Amino acid sequence: MEEFVNEVQLVDYGDSNIITLEGLEHVRRRPGMYIGKLGDGSHVDDGIYVLLKEVLDNCIDEYRMGAGRSIDVRVNDGHVEVRDYGRGIPLGKMIEAVSIMNTGGKYDSKAFKKTVGLNGVGTKAVNALSSTFIVQSFRDGQSRKAEFEKGKLVNDTDLFPDNTERGTLIYFVPDNTLFENYFYKDEYIETMLRNYAYLNTGLTINFNGKKILSKNGLTDLLNENITAQALYPIIHLKGEDIEIAFTHSDQYGEEYYSFVNGQHTTQGGTHQSAFREAVARTIKEFYSKNMELADIRNGIIAAVAISVEEPIFESQTKTKLGSRDMSKGGASVNKFISDFLKKELDNYLHRNSDTANTLLQKIQDSEKERKAIAGVTKLARERAKKVNLHNKKLRDCRIHYNDSKGETDSSCIFITEGDSASGSITKSRDVNTQAVFSLKGKPLNSYGLTKKIVYENEEFNLLQAALNIEDGIEGLRYNKVIVATDADVDGMHIRLLLITFFLQFFPDLIKKGHVHILQTPLFRVRSKKETLYCYSEEERLAALAKLGVNPEITRFKGLGEISPDEFKHFIGKDMRLDQVSLKKEDAVADLLSFYMGKNTPERQNFIIDNLVVEEDIE
C-alpha cells in the first residue's frame, strides 16, 4: 500500500527564537492583555480611558484607606495629570512601583485591605503605553521625581527636600503610535469621575477646575441616570461593605449599575446576579404571594456596591466580578447580599407602607401584562427557535459577548435593510466577531405599544431572539448592536424606528452603550492614482482639492451600491461608529411623543421650518 506523507514546511527553531522581554516591553507588544482595546478615544471603553482609570484607581484606594480627601485631575490636549493627597508612594521603591511588573503595595492586605488593583499591573501599563510618563511622590518633607519614555527610565532626581503636601502626582501622554489620532472626551471622563464620587461620599474630585462630589451616594447615581419617572422614592440601604439603592419605573426591562471596591463592573458578575436574585425573593417573601420573580424585577432601576477582599475579576479591565466569596474563609457574595436584603429591605417595606403599596401595584401590573401576552410569547419563542435553525435573516459569528473565548468585546451584529446591503456586509465581515441581521422592509413604529407587539411582530420577535435579550440584557450575545442603514430618507426612517423600538422595550441596551450607528461614506472621489472615501461634504471638498483636476465622484445612496471589496474597509479596524446615548436631560418621553407620536401636522411644520436640500452630486 502506498503511504502518503503530509509534508509540513518546518521553520527553524533554535536558541535565537527564545526571547526574554525586558522591563515593560511585553505590555507594549500585547497591550490588549492589559487594557483591552486601543482605540482613539471616540468610545468609552477605548484604552486611553483605561489608562486614566488605572491611575485613578490608586488614588481612590488611598482615599478608601483613609488618606486624602481630594483628587485633582487635569486633561488638556491629550496630556493627563492626576494628583492625590494620599500617603504617597514609598520613595525608596517609587521607581519599581511604576516600572517593574508584579510589584506593588497591594499584595500586603494590611496596607490595602479592599482595593481594586491587586495584580501589580496598573500604573506599569500606563507607563509602558505612554510616550511620556512622570511620577512624583511627596512624603515626610521629601520628594522624588522620575521620568520615563515608553516605559524606559530617562531621568531620576532621587530624594530632595520638599514640604509640599503629601501624595502622588502622575503625568502621562498616551503614545500616539499606539493610540493613533487619539483624543479625550470630557463627557466620558466626567461620567467616570462621577461614579467614583457616588461611591466615595466625602471625596472631592476637581476636574479641569470643575468640582465633582456626592452627598447621597448611590441615590445621587440613580437620580442622575433615571430617564423615566420613578414610581416611588428611591430605597437607599447601607451597611458595612455594602450599599444598595433602587426604585421602579414604568419602563420595560431591568437596569443595573454594579460596583466592587469602587470599580464599575459594567458586565456585572457574581454580586449583580446575587442582588438580582435576592431582591426579588425578599420582596416576594414580604408580600407572601405567589409572584413571578420576573414580574417583581420588571422596571427596576438599581445600583449595588460591595467591598470584597482580594476581588477576582474575569479580565484585566475588571468589568465583571468573578469572586464568589467576600473574603478568604468569609461568607459567600450571594449569602452576604441575601442576608443584608432580608433584614434591611424587609424592615424598610414594613416602615414605609406607601412605598410597599406602590411597589405591589407595579408588580401586579407587570403580572397582568405578562399573562395577557403569555400565549403569544410562547408561540413566538417557538417560532423564533424554528426559524433560527435555518435563519437566513441571521448570519451569526463565532465569538459572542458572554463567551469565555476572549476578545468578546469585539463581537457585534449589524442590523441591515434588504438583501443587497446585508449581502455586501456578509461578504466583507469578520466571521469570528461580526454577525448580520437582515430586516425585511421598514419595522413597525412601536411607540405607545405594549410589549405584546414584540412577540406578535415577526421582525421584532426574531431580532430580540437573535440578540438573546428576551429575559434581559445579561444574556446579550453581541457587545455592539450596530444599525447599518442607507444614507437616505428611508434609511434614516428605519434607523429612527429601530431606536424607538430599543427605547420602548430595551432602554438598558442604549444606556449601557451597546447601540451604535454605522457611518458609511457618502462619496467616493477617485483619480487615476488614488481613491478617497468621504463621510461629509467637507471631506469631499478636501478630497477634490487634494486630487486636483476632474476626479470621478460617486455619491453612494445605498449600502448595496458599495462592493464587498470596498465595504471591508468600512467595517474593519477603522470602522466609524456613533454611539447612541441616553441621559436624563434627553426627556425621552417628550422626544418620542413628538417624533414618533400622532402629532403629524406639528411634525410637518417642524420639517418645513428646518428643511435642508442636499445638492445631488453624481
Secondary structure, DSSP 8 states (H G I E B T S, - for coil): -------------SGGG-----TTHHHHH-THHHHS----SSSTTSHHHHHHHHHHHHHHHHHHTT--SEEEEEEETTEEEEEE-SS---GGGHHHHHHSTT--GGGSTTT-SS-S--SS-HHHHHHHTEEEEEEEEEETTEEEEEEEETTEEEEEEEEEE--S-SEEEEEEEE-TTTSTT----HHHHHHHHHHHHHHSTT-EEEETTEEE--SSTHHHHHHHH--S-BSS--EEEEETTEEEEEEEBSSSS-EEEEEETTEE-TT-BHHHHHHHHHHHHHHHHHHTS---HHHHHTTEEEEEEE--SS--BSSTT--SB---BSSTTS-BHHHHHHHHHHHHHHHHHHH-HHHHHHHHHHHHHHHHHHHHTHHHHHHHHHHHHHHHHT-SSEE--S--TT-SSS-GGG-EEEEEEHHHHHHHHHHHS-TTTEEEEEE-S-----TT--THHHHHSHHHHHHHHHHT-TT-GGG-S-SEEEEE--SSHHHHHHHHHHHHHHHHH-HHHHHTT-EEEEE--SEEEE-SS-EEEESSHHHHHHHHHHH-SS-EEEE--SGGGS-HHHHHHHSSTT-EEEE----GGG-HHHHHHHHHSS-HHHHHHHHHHT--------
